[in-house]
């Protein structure tokens, strides 16, 4: 039996929200996030099926789904801030709550 490597799914387009956030996904696997036209985050994305993971160059992570042309993103769960292994200073993702983009 011949092994075929998994090929990553790529999309291209710009999704925007009513409050001025726009996200451009490019065919080269990179993305740019703009707020009111200004680029504020860049990084790369990975897709598996309809699931999307955006890895910001500065270390943030957003996860979401792309279904029927609609992109919905949410930040990953926050790490626990208790105990001696607290992650103080950890960079928060650019979007603070569930955020649909069209």
Secondary structure, DSSP 8 states (H G I E B T S, - for coil): ------------EEEE-TTSEEEEE-TTSEEEEEETTEEEEEEEEEEETTEEEEEETTS-EEEEEEETTEEEEEE-------STT--TT----S--S-EEE-
